[in-house]
Amino acid sequence: MFRQARRATADLISAFEIIGSECIDLARLVDADLLSPVEAPVHVLMELSASAAVDLRALLVDFLAGAMESGLVAEALLADSDGHAKAFWAIREGLVEGQAKRGYHVRTDLSVRISDIPALVDQARHFVALEHPGWLPQAYGHAGDGNIHFNVLPPEGLAVGEARARGADITAGLYRIANSLGGSISAEHGIGRSRHRAFWAGLAPAHRRLVTTLKQALDPEGLMNPGCLLPPKETVP
């Protein structure tokens, strides 16, 4: 769908978010009255923007008509006002807050080629269902740039200590899937402290030397975000 949307609207797409239907219930933890615009396994929140006098609505209507005729899209709903558009975005924003309300959960910031997004989500879902039954996957993200947040919620009532231990195993498994697809363990949220060990472990020796050399050249006294990106006390191989 994204490929066809780019072909139909060129570079006017300013948002192309995918939201798994399982995420909707989490958004309702924030707003119980939140309505799902359509019923489908996967939702797409698409927005067009232009600085020139372009009939964006006509472009979008033509694209959606063709996509529905071909069976690519089951149902579509267009915002008729700013308020209507904000109601759509409230789902995307609410699902993140809803996950936080559930407490501890596995959070990822995976990135793969756009064409590999279906494989990433399918493999991640299969991995969780097979090896961690009872945990709840939440797949959503900025499909237009290949960035998918595949988060996983523990079963309700599971002790936090056990959830975190299992969560570490789940995170490692999701990282393996992203790496096997030639992707990255982090996209928009960076490496920081929570991902630096996994990031470092995935680097080839030459890449480690390059990263360390650049860090030392730009920050010889280690004043900028110490403990981020590079593991503490890491030395050049």
GROMACS elastic network, one bead per residue, 0.5 to 0.9 nm:
[ bonds ]
;  ai    aj funct       b0    kb
    1     4     6  0.52113   500
    1     5     6  0.60235   500
    1     6     6  0.86232   500
    1    67     6  0.77372   500
    1    72     6  0.69212   500
    1    73     6  0.80861   500
    2     6     6  0.61249   500
    2     7     6  0.85324   500
    2    16     6  0.76266   500
    2   114     6  0.87026   500
    2   143     6  0.79405   500
    2   144     6  0.69165   500
    3     6     6  0.53079   500
    3     7     6  0.63440   500
    3     8     6  0.87876   500
    3   115     6  0.89828   500
    4     8     6  0.61623   500
    4     9     6  0.85898   500
    4    63     6  0.81265   500
    4    67     6  0.83019   500
    5     8     6  0.50623   500
    5     9     6  0.59320   500
    5    10     6  0.76902   500
    5    13     6  0.80892   500
    5    60     6  0.85845   500
    5    63     6  0.68028   500
    5    64     6  0.86802   500
    5    67     6  0.89682   500
    6     9     6  0.52644   500
    6    11     6  0.66910   500
    6    12     6  0.81046   500
    6    13     6  0.72892   500
    7    10     6  0.55943   500
    7    11     6  0.88547   500
    8    59     6  0.74131   500
    8    60     6  0.83536   500
    8    62     6  0.84717   500
    8    63     6  0.62563   500
    9    12     6  0.57620   500
    9    13     6  0.69134   500
    9    48     6  0.82058   500
    9    56     6  0.85667   500
    9    59     6  0.66099   500
    9    60     6  0.76525   500
    9    63     6  0.80349   500
   10    13     6  0.73804   500
   11    14     6  0.80271   500
   11    48     6  0.88214   500
   11    49     6  0.89936   500
   12    47     6  0.84507   500
   12    48     6  0.53028   500
   12    49     6  0.54518   500
   12    50     6  0.61352   500
   12    56     6  0.84170   500
   13    16     6  0.70845   500
   13    46     6  0.73488   500
   13    47     6  0.59427   500
   13    49     6  0.64046   500
   13    50     6  0.88072   500
   13   144     6  0.86179   500
   14    46     6  0.77256   500
   14    47     6  0.55823   500
   14    48     6  0.52972   500
   14    49     6  0.58469   500
   14    50     6  0.88567   500
   14   144     6  0.89549   500
   15    45     6  0.71708   500
   15    46     6  0.53005   500
   15    48     6  0.69762   500
   15    49     6  0.88386   500
   15   142     6  0.75063   500
   15   143     6  0.88360   500
   15   144     6  0.72235   500
   16    44     6  0.66398   500
   16    45     6  0.56822   500
   16    47     6  0.66531   500
   16   141     6  0.85092   500
   16   142     6  0.60520   500
   16   143     6  0.60264   500
   16   144     6  0.53506   500
   16   145     6  0.86510   500
   17    43     6  0.81051   500
   17    44     6  0.54966   500
   17    46     6  0.63956   500
   17    47     6  0.89802   500
   17    92     6  0.82371   500
   17   140     6  0.71819   500
   17   141     6  0.55211   500
   17   143     6  0.56984   500
   17   144     6  0.71805   500
   18    42     6  0.68260   500
   18    43     6  0.56634   500
   18    45     6  0.63556   500
   18    46     6  0.86808   500
   18   139     6  0.80147   500
   18   140     6  0.52638   500
   18   141     6  0.56038   500
   18   142     6  0.66091   500
   18   143     6  0.61436   500
   18   144     6  0.89642   500
   18   148     6  0.85459   500
   19    22     6  0.82046   500
   19    23     6  0.67099   500
   19    24     6  0.81990   500
   19    41     6  0.87528   500
   19    42     6  0.58170   500
   19    44     6  0.62340   500
   19    45     6  0.77559   500
   19    91     6  0.89475   500
   19    92     6  0.74013   500
   19   138     6  0.84785   500
   19   139     6  0.64328   500
   19   141     6  0.68393   500
   20    23     6  0.56584   500
   20    24     6  0.77282   500
   20    40     6  0.85725   500
   20    41     6  0.61910   500
   20    43     6  0.61807   500
   20    44     6  0.87904   500
   20   138     6  0.67993   500
   20   139     6  0.54304   500
   20   140     6  0.59538   500
   21    24     6  0.56554   500
   21    25     6  0.81706   500
   21    36     6  0.89121   500
   21    39     6  0.79510   500
   21    40     6  0.66376   500
   21    41     6  0.51506   500
   21    42     6  0.55757   500
   21    43     6  0.67500   500
   21   138     6  0.87136   500
   21   139     6  0.87257   500
   22    25     6  0.64689   500
   22    26     6  0.78055   500
   22    41     6  0.80076   500
   22    42     6  0.87971   500
   22   136     6  0.85384   500
   22   137     6  0.78354   500
   22   138     6  0.63899   500
   22   139     6  0.79985   500
   23    26     6  0.53772   500
   23    27     6  0.66502   500
   23    91     6  0.86510   500
   23    92     6  0.86918   500
   23    95     6  0.59639   500
   23    96     6  0.87366   500
   23    98     6  0.88664   500
   23    99     6  0.88112   500
   23   137     6  0.87118   500
   23   138     6  0.58077   500
   23   139     6  0.73643   500
   23   140     6  0.78201   500
   24    27     6  0.51355   500
   24    28     6  0.64738   500
   24    34     6  0.86072   500
   24    35     6  0.86438   500
   24    36     6  0.71080   500
   24    91     6  0.69196   500
   24    92     6  0.86058   500
   24    94     6  0.85890   500
   24    95     6  0.65620   500
   25    28     6  0.50550   500
   25    29     6  0.67691   500
   25    32     6  0.88964   500
   25    95     6  0.77356   500
   25    98     6  0.82742   500
   26    29     6  0.53090   500
   26    30     6  0.74535   500
   26    94     6  0.73235   500
   26    96     6  0.76813   500
   26    97     6  0.79282   500
   26    99     6  0.60476   500
   26   101     6  0.86469   500
   26   102     6  0.84946   500
   27    30     6  0.55587   500
   27    31     6  0.65863   500
   27    32     6  0.80661   500
   27    34     6  0.74399   500
   27    90     6  0.80139   500
   27    91     6  0.57647   500
   27    92     6  0.75746   500
   27    93     6  0.76315   500
   27    96     6  0.72401   500
   27    97     6  0.71955   500
   27    98     6  0.52431   500
   27    99     6  0.80324   500
   28    33     6  0.69216   500
   28    34     6  0.57900   500
   28    35     6  0.83430   500
   28    91     6  0.82057   500
   28    94     6  0.73406   500
   28    95     6  0.75739   500
   28    98     6  0.72382   500
   29    32     6  0.60362   500
   29    94     6  0.79764   500
   29    95     6  0.80902   500
   29    97     6  0.82575   500
   29    98     6  0.53073   500
   29    99     6  0.85014   500
   29   101     6  0.75704   500
   29   102     6  0.88509   500
   30    34     6  0.85101   500
   30    94     6  0.59578   500
   30    95     6  0.78030   500
   30    97     6  0.68224   500
   30    98     6  0.57013   500
   30   101     6  0.82866   500
   31    34     6  0.54415   500
   31    90     6  0.88851   500
   31    94     6  0.75378   500
   32    35     6  0.85313   500
   34    87     6  0.81472   500
   34    90     6  0.81403   500
   34    91     6  0.73671   500
   35    38     6  0.87184   500
   35    87     6  0.86717   500
   35    91     6  0.83917   500
   36    39     6  0.69336   500
   36    88     6  0.85078   500
   36    91     6  0.79239   500
   37    76     6  0.84538   500
   37    77     6  0.69968   500
   37    88     6  0.77173   500
   38    43     6  0.78946   500
   38    75     6  0.66929   500
   38    76     6  0.73397   500
   38    77     6  0.76678   500
   39    42     6  0.85713   500
   39    43     6  0.83079   500
   39    75     6  0.81585   500
   40    43     6  0.64430   500
   40    74     6  0.76717   500
   40    75     6  0.82040   500
   45    88     6  0.74831   500
   45    89     6  0.78586   500
   45    92     6  0.83702   500
   47    60     6  0.89131   500
   48    56     6  0.65319   500
   48    57     6  0.84705   500
   48    60     6  0.79272   500
   49    54     6  0.89619   500
   49    56     6  0.73297   500
   50    53     6  0.74566   500
   50    54     6  0.66864   500
   50    56     6  0.77286   500
   51    54     6  0.80384   500
   53    56     6  0.87983   500
   54    57     6  0.87304   500
   54    58     6  0.89526   500
   54    59     6  0.86803   500
   55    58     6  0.55141   500
   55    59     6  0.65008   500
   55    60     6  0.88600   500
   56    59     6  0.50835   500
   56    60     6  0.61511   500
   56    61     6  0.85452   500
   57    60     6  0.50974   500
   57    61     6  0.59907   500
   57    62     6  0.85022   500
   57    78     6  0.86629   500
   58    61     6  0.50735   500
   58    62     6  0.60578   500
   58    63     6  0.85071   500
   59    62     6  0.53125   500
   59    63     6  0.62287   500
   59    64     6  0.86637   500
   60    63     6  0.51108   500
   60    64     6  0.60580   500
   60    65     6  0.84525   500
   60    78     6  0.88605   500
   61    64     6  0.51705   500
   61    65     6  0.59790   500
   61    66     6  0.86203   500
   61    78     6  0.85105   500
   62    65     6  0.51766   500
   62    66     6  0.63691   500
   62    67     6  0.86531   500
   63    66     6  0.53280   500
   63    67     6  0.61632   500
   63    68     6  0.86549   500
   64    68     6  0.59563   500
   64    69     6  0.83656   500
   64    73     6  0.74381   500
   64    75     6  0.89810   500
   64    76     6  0.72746   500
   65    68     6  0.52533   500
   65    69     6  0.60925   500
   65    70     6  0.86679   500
   65    73     6  0.88685   500
   66    69     6  0.50540   500
   66    70     6  0.62246   500
   66    71     6  0.86321   500
   66    72     6  0.85941   500
   66    73     6  0.89024   500
   67    70     6  0.52659   500
   67    71     6  0.62749   500
   67    72     6  0.51077   500
   67    73     6  0.54677   500
   67    74     6  0.85383   500
   68    71     6  0.50043   500
   68    72     6  0.57672   500
   68    74     6  0.60191   500
   68    75     6  0.71167   500
   68    76     6  0.82426   500
   69    72     6  0.76379   500
   69    73     6  0.80337   500
   70    73     6  0.77228   500
   71    74     6  0.63995   500
   73    76     6  0.72625   500
   78    84     6  0.85674   500
   78    85     6  0.83221   500
   79    82     6  0.74598   500
   79    83     6  0.82368   500
   79    84     6  0.51368   500
   79    85     6  0.51804   500
   79    86     6  0.88230   500
   79    87     6  0.88962   500
   79    88     6  0.80479   500
   80    83     6  0.82028   500
   80    84     6  0.61184   500
   80    85     6  0.74921   500
   81    84     6  0.50584   500
   81    85     6  0.62900   500
   81    86     6  0.86312   500
   82    85     6  0.50321   500
   82    86     6  0.61242   500
   82    87     6  0.86438   500
   83    86     6  0.50391   500
   83    87     6  0.63025   500
   83    88     6  0.88684   500
   84    87     6  0.51348   500
   84    88     6  0.66414   500
   84    89     6  0.89364   500
   85    88     6  0.51549   500
   85    89     6  0.63959   500
   85    90     6  0.86365   500
   86    90     6  0.59693   500
   86    91     6  0.89076   500
   87    90     6  0.50114   500
   87    91     6  0.70105   500
   88    91     6  0.57264   500
   88    92     6  0.72957   500
   89    92     6  0.51499   500
   89    93     6  0.61933   500
   89    94     6  0.82840   500
   90    93     6  0.50863   500
   90    94     6  0.55397   500
   90    95     6  0.83097   500
   91    94     6  0.50910   500
   91    95     6  0.60990   500
   91    96     6  0.89617   500
   92    95     6  0.56962   500
   92    96     6  0.72325   500
   92   140     6  0.85275   500
   92   141     6  0.89304   500
   93    96     6  0.57601   500
   93    97     6  0.68746   500
   93    98     6  0.88672   500
   94    97     6  0.51395   500
   94    98     6  0.59083   500
   94    99     6  0.86199   500
   95    99     6  0.62588   500
   95   100     6  0.87539   500
   96    99     6  0.52844   500
   96   100     6  0.65707   500
   96   101     6  0.89044   500
   97   100     6  0.50771   500
   97   101     6  0.63717   500
   97   102     6  0.89418   500
   98   101     6  0.50411   500
   98   102     6  0.66259   500
   99   102     6  0.52060   500
   99   103     6  0.69819   500
   99   104     6  0.84163   500
   99   105     6  0.75370   500
   99   151     6  0.88781   500
   99   153     6  0.76979   500
  100   103     6  0.53094   500
  100   104     6  0.72477   500
  100   105     6  0.79249   500
  101   104     6  0.87186   500
  102   105     6  0.77845   500
  102   153     6  0.78564   500
  102   154     6  0.89870   500
  102   156     6  0.82829   500
  103   153     6  0.86026   500
  103   160     6  0.89261   500
  104   153     6  0.75138   500
  104   154     6  0.77561   500
  104   160     6  0.72183   500
  104   163     6  0.76734   500
  104   164     6  0.75743   500
  105   151     6  0.71000   500
  105   152     6  0.58846   500
  105   154     6  0.62622   500
  105   163     6  0.78868   500
  105   164     6  0.79155   500
  105   167     6  0.72035   500
  106   150     6  0.83607   500
  106   151     6  0.52859   500
  106   153     6  0.63973   500
  106   154     6  0.81466   500
  106   164     6  0.82472   500
  106   167     6  0.56979   500
  106   168     6  0.78761   500
  106   170     6  0.74809   500
  106   171     6  0.66444   500
  107   149     6  0.71420   500
  107   150     6  0.68864   500
  107   152     6  0.68587   500
  107   153     6  0.88623   500
  107   171     6  0.78364   500
  108   148     6  0.80057   500
  108   149     6  0.53530   500
  108   150     6  0.56697   500
  108   151     6  0.58245   500
  108   152     6  0.87826   500
  108   171     6  0.73816   500
  108   174     6  0.81431   500
  108   175     6  0.85399   500
  108   185     6  0.74845   500
  108   186     6  0.74666   500
  109   141     6  0.88246   500
  109   147     6  0.67979   500
  109   148     6  0.62070   500
  109   150     6  0.71784   500
  109   151     6  0.86098   500
  109   184     6  0.84775   500
  109   185     6  0.63523   500
  109   187     6  0.57646   500
  109   188     6  0.71077   500
  109   189     6  0.68157   500
  109   190     6  0.85293   500
  110   146     6  0.81933   500
  110   147     6  0.57616   500
  110   148     6  0.53063   500
  110   149     6  0.60451   500
  110   150     6  0.72232   500
  110   174     6  0.84691   500
  110   175     6  0.77542   500
  110   178     6  0.66412   500
  110   183     6  0.73633   500
  110   184     6  0.58987   500
  110   186     6  0.52590   500
  110   187     6  0.61944   500
  110   188     6  0.89773   500
  111   114     6  0.85984   500
  111   117     6  0.84399   500
  111   145     6  0.80849   500
  111   146     6  0.53245   500
  111   148     6  0.60383   500
  111   149     6  0.84913   500
  111   178     6  0.71780   500
  111   183     6  0.54285   500
  111   184     6  0.51049   500
  111   185     6  0.66037   500
  111   186     6  0.64483   500
  111   187     6  0.57248   500
  111   188     6  0.89089   500
  112   115     6  0.80660   500
  112   116     6  0.61282   500
  112   117     6  0.64821   500
  112   120     6  0.77436   500
  112   145     6  0.85365   500
  112   146     6  0.52606   500
  112   147     6  0.67528   500
  112   148     6  0.80774   500
  112   178     6  0.68012   500
  112   179     6  0.86414   500
  112   181     6  0.68571   500
  112   182     6  0.67475   500
  112   184     6  0.64985   500
  113   116     6  0.52082   500
  113   117     6  0.67739   500
  113   145     6  0.80219   500
  113   146     6  0.55867   500
  113   147     6  0.87092   500
  113   181     6  0.82009   500
  113   182     6  0.79434   500
  113   183     6  0.69188   500
  114   117     6  0.54575   500
  114   118     6  0.85195   500
  114   143     6  0.66947   500
  114   144     6  0.70563   500
  114   145     6  0.66879   500
  114   147     6  0.83177   500
  115   118     6  0.72655   500
  115   119     6  0.83221   500
  115   146     6  0.82496   500
  116   119     6  0.52431   500
  116   120     6  0.61606   500
  116   121     6  0.87787   500
  116   146     6  0.81893   500
  116   181     6  0.71857   500
  116   183     6  0.89803   500
  117   120     6  0.50347   500
  117   121     6  0.62395   500
  117   122     6  0.85243   500
  117   143     6  0.74682   500
  117   146     6  0.66789   500
  117   147     6  0.84797   500
  117   148     6  0.76483   500
  118   121     6  0.53069   500
  118   122     6  0.60032   500
  118   123     6  0.84334   500
  119   122     6  0.51309   500
  119   123     6  0.58711   500
  119   124     6  0.82692   500
  119   181     6  0.83480   500
  120   123     6  0.53660   500
  120   124     6  0.59777   500
  120   125     6  0.85077   500
  120   148     6  0.86701   500
  120   174     6  0.89164   500
  120   177     6  0.69323   500
  120   178     6  0.67056   500
  120   181     6  0.75624   500
  121   124     6  0.51189   500
  121   125     6  0.60182   500
  121   126     6  0.85258   500
  121   139     6  0.70527   500
  121   148     6  0.83847   500
  121   150     6  0.75183   500
  122   125     6  0.52274   500
  122   126     6  0.61790   500
  122   127     6  0.86003   500
  123   126     6  0.51014   500
  123   127     6  0.60698   500
  123   128     6  0.86935   500
  123   174     6  0.88506   500
  123   177     6  0.71682   500
  124   127     6  0.50688   500
  124   128     6  0.62688   500
  124   129     6  0.86101   500
  124   137     6  0.84039   500
  124   150     6  0.77733   500
  124   173     6  0.83085   500
  124   174     6  0.63076   500
  124   177     6  0.70382   500
  124   178     6  0.88977   500
  125   128     6  0.53136   500
  125   129     6  0.61301   500
  125   130     6  0.85145   500
  125   137     6  0.66706   500
  125   139     6  0.88600   500
  125   150     6  0.89575   500
  126   129     6  0.51895   500
  126   130     6  0.59569   500
  126   131     6  0.83804   500
  127   130     6  0.52963   500
  127   131     6  0.58861   500
  127   132     6  0.75327   500
  127   170     6  0.86155   500
  127   173     6  0.76917   500
  127   174     6  0.81173   500
  128   131     6  0.54555   500
  128   133     6  0.65043   500
  128   134     6  0.86278   500
  128   135     6  0.69801   500
  128   136     6  0.80748   500
  128   137     6  0.73468   500
  128   152     6  0.82641   500
  128   170     6  0.73837   500
  128   173     6  0.88027   500
  128   174     6  0.88807   500
  129   132     6  0.56737   500
  129   134     6  0.75308   500
  129   135     6  0.75528   500
  129   136     6  0.85646   500
  129   137     6  0.87267   500
  130   133     6  0.62526   500
  131   170     6  0.86901   500
  132   135     6  0.60154   500
  132   166     6  0.82838   500
  132   170     6  0.77965   500
  133   136     6  0.83086   500
  134   153     6  0.89298   500
  134   154     6  0.72068   500
  134   155     6  0.57212   500
  135   152     6  0.63307   500
  135   153     6  0.55756   500
  135   155     6  0.54718   500
  136   151     6  0.82681   500
  136   152     6  0.52701   500
  136   154     6  0.64853   500
  136   155     6  0.73040   500
  137   150     6  0.68334   500
  137   151     6  0.58259   500
  137   153     6  0.64516   500
  138   149     6  0.77477   500
  138   150     6  0.56938   500
  138   151     6  0.50046   500
  138   152     6  0.58219   500
  138   153     6  0.76756   500
  139   148     6  0.69611   500
  139   149     6  0.59623   500
  139   151     6  0.64638   500
  139   152     6  0.85681   500
  140   143     6  0.82013   500
  140   147     6  0.87887   500
  140   148     6  0.58081   500
  140   149     6  0.54525   500
  140   150     6  0.66030   500
  140   151     6  0.84670   500
  141   144     6  0.87372   500
  141   146     6  0.81840   500
  141   147     6  0.58888   500
  141   149     6  0.53840   500
  141   150     6  0.82076   500
  142   145     6  0.59201   500
  142   146     6  0.63912   500
  142   147     6  0.51673   500
  142   148     6  0.61983   500
  142   149     6  0.83779   500
  143   147     6  0.58222   500
  143   148     6  0.66084   500
  144   147     6  0.76660   500
  145   148     6  0.88514   500
  146   187     6  0.88224   500
  147   186     6  0.85322   500
  147   187     6  0.63485   500
  147   188     6  0.77133   500
  148   187     6  0.87289   500
  150   174     6  0.82407   500
  152   167     6  0.82013   500
  152   170     6  0.82303   500
  152   171     6  0.89972   500
  153   156     6  0.84247   500
  153   167     6  0.88547   500
  154   157     6  0.84309   500
  154   158     6  0.68488   500
  154   163     6  0.62991   500
  154   166     6  0.87576   500
  154   167     6  0.80270   500
  155   158     6  0.58488   500
  155   163     6  0.85148   500
  156   159     6  0.88046   500
  157   160     6  0.86264   500
  158   161     6  0.85017   500
  158   162     6  0.69539   500
  158   163     6  0.62684   500
  159   162     6  0.54258   500
  159   163     6  0.60744   500
  159   164     6  0.86804   500
  160   164     6  0.60735   500
  160   165     6  0.85888   500
  161   164     6  0.53029   500
  161   165     6  0.63519   500
  161   166     6  0.87424   500
  162   165     6  0.51124   500
  162   166     6  0.61456   500
  162   167     6  0.82669   500
  163   166     6  0.52055   500
  163   167     6  0.57442   500
  163   168     6  0.85875   500
  164   168     6  0.61827   500
  164   169     6  0.88113   500
  165   168     6  0.53492   500
  165   169     6  0.68573   500
  165   170     6  0.89703   500
  166   169     6  0.52058   500
  166   170     6  0.63185   500
  166   171     6  0.86980   500
  167   171     6  0.60449   500
  167   172     6  0.85614   500
  168   171     6  0.51098   500
  168   172     6  0.62472   500
  168   173     6  0.86672   500
  169   172     6  0.51840   500
  169   173     6  0.62598   500
  169   174     6  0.87403   500
  170   173     6  0.50680   500
  170   174     6  0.62099   500
  170   175     6  0.86146   500
  171   174     6  0.51432   500
  171   175     6  0.61754   500
  171   176     6  0.86602   500
  172   175     6  0.51022   500
  172   176     6  0.62801   500
  172   177     6  0.88274   500
  172   198     6  0.82462   500
  173   176     6  0.50857   500
  173   177     6  0.64422   500
  173   178     6  0.88523   500
  174   177     6  0.51121   500
  174   178     6  0.63346   500
  174   179     6  0.86423   500
  174   185     6  0.85066   500
  175   178     6  0.51287   500
  175   179     6  0.60869   500
  175   180     6  0.85027   500
  175   183     6  0.89682   500
  175   184     6  0.78947   500
  175   185     6  0.57431   500
  175   198     6  0.83625   500
  176   179     6  0.51169   500
  176   180     6  0.60248   500
  176   181     6  0.87184   500
  176   185     6  0.87799   500
  177   180     6  0.51079   500
  177   181     6  0.65143   500
  177   182     6  0.89400   500
  177   183     6  0.85517   500
  178   181     6  0.53075   500
  178   182     6  0.65999   500
  178   183     6  0.50272   500
  178   184     6  0.61584   500
  178   185     6  0.66052   500
  179   182     6  0.50150   500
  179   183     6  0.50847   500
  179   184     6  0.61957   500
  179   185     6  0.73453   500
  179   202     6  0.85700   500
  180   183     6  0.72719   500
  181   184     6  0.88078   500
  183   186     6  0.88447   500
  184   187     6  0.69041   500
  184   199     6  0.88910   500
  185   191     6  0.85010   500
  185   195     6  0.80944   500
  185   198     6  0.81517   500
  185   199     6  0.73502   500
  186   189     6  0.64230   500
  186   190     6  0.56844   500
  186   191     6  0.64596   500
  186   195     6  0.80916   500
  186   199     6  0.86243   500
  187   190     6  0.60250   500
  187   191     6  0.85786   500
  189   192     6  0.82624   500
  190   195     6  0.83097   500
  190   229     6  0.85355   500
  191   194     6  0.69161   500
  191   195     6  0.50677   500
  191   196     6  0.56304   500
  191   199     6  0.72032   500
  191   228     6  0.71667   500
  191   229     6  0.55902   500
  192   195     6  0.61360   500
  192   196     6  0.61719   500
  192   225     6  0.84458   500
  192   227     6  0.78944   500
  192   229     6  0.53525   500
  192   230     6  0.86451   500
  193   196     6  0.55263   500
  193   197     6  0.81349   500
  193   227     6  0.63913   500
  193   229     6  0.66454   500
  193   230     6  0.85127   500
  193   231     6  0.81575   500
  194   197     6  0.77271   500
  194   198     6  0.86030   500
  194   228     6  0.83871   500
  195   198     6  0.54507   500
  195   199     6  0.59931   500
  195   200     6  0.85555   500
  195   228     6  0.86660   500
  195   229     6  0.76711   500
  196   200     6  0.59390   500
  196   201     6  0.84469   500
  196   227     6  0.84341   500
  196   228     6  0.65334   500
  196   230     6  0.58611   500
  196   231     6  0.58896   500
  197   200     6  0.51201   500
  197   201     6  0.60412   500
  197   202     6  0.86379   500
  197   229     6  0.81879   500
  197   230     6  0.75338   500
  197   231     6  0.58834   500
  198   201     6  0.51451   500
  198   202     6  0.63504   500
  199   202     6  0.53896   500
  199   203     6  0.67706   500
  199   229     6  0.77392   500
  199   230     6  0.84157   500
  200   203     6  0.54108   500
  200   204     6  0.86524   500
  200   208     6  0.72428   500
  200   229     6  0.79713   500
  200   230     6  0.68461   500
  200   231     6  0.72449   500
  201   204     6  0.82219   500
  203   206     6  0.80144   500
  203   207     6  0.58271   500
  203   208     6  0.59763   500
  204   207     6  0.52051   500
  204   208     6  0.62541   500
  204   209     6  0.88123   500
  205   208     6  0.50294   500
  205   209     6  0.63162   500
  205   210     6  0.86954   500
  205   236     6  0.83059   500
  205   237     6  0.66017   500
  206   209     6  0.51913   500
  206   210     6  0.62784   500
  206   211     6  0.87671   500
  206   237     6  0.86524   500
  207   210     6  0.50077   500
  207   211     6  0.61664   500
  207   212     6  0.85424   500
  208   211     6  0.52324   500
  208   212     6  0.61053   500
  208   213     6  0.84723   500
  208   236     6  0.68397   500
  208   237     6  0.76739   500
  209   212     6  0.51839   500
  209   213     6  0.59606   500
  209   214     6  0.85382   500
  209   235     6  0.87899   500
  209   236     6  0.55379   500
  209   237     6  0.70065   500
  210   213     6  0.51561   500
  210   214     6  0.61650   500
  210   215     6  0.85584   500
  211   214     6  0.52580   500
  211   215     6  0.61410   500
  211   216     6  0.86617   500
  211   230     6  0.83516   500
  212   215     6  0.50453   500
  212   216     6  0.61295   500
  212   217     6  0.85338   500
  212   230     6  0.76786   500
  212   234     6  0.87758   500
  212   235     6  0.80061   500
  212   236     6  0.67132   500
  213   216     6  0.51693   500
  213   217     6  0.60818   500
  213   218     6  0.86298   500
  213   236     6  0.84289   500
  214   217     6  0.50525   500
  214   218     6  0.61130   500
  214   219     6  0.82595   500
  215   218     6  0.53184   500
  215   219     6  0.56532   500
  215   220     6  0.72911   500
  215   222     6  0.82540   500
  215   230     6  0.87690   500
  216   219     6  0.51533   500
  216   221     6  0.77595   500
  216   222     6  0.75788   500
  217   220     6  0.57885   500
  219   222     6  0.52994   500
  219   223     6  0.65342   500
  219   224     6  0.65829   500
  220   223     6  0.79648   500
  221   224     6  0.84224   500
  222   225     6  0.76451   500
  222   226     6  0.59787   500
  223   226     6  0.61576   500
  224   228     6  0.86661   500
  225   228     6  0.56616   500
  225   229     6  0.85171   500
  226   229     6  0.84825   500
  226   230     6  0.84316   500
  226   232     6  0.80270   500
  227   230     6  0.63965   500
  227   231     6  0.61604   500
  227   232     6  0.54631   500
  227   233     6  0.87743   500
  228   231     6  0.69830   500
  228   232     6  0.81713   500
  230   233     6  0.83878   500
  230   234     6  0.67784   500
  231   234     6  0.54858   500
  232   235     6  0.89617   500
  234   237     6  0.89811   500
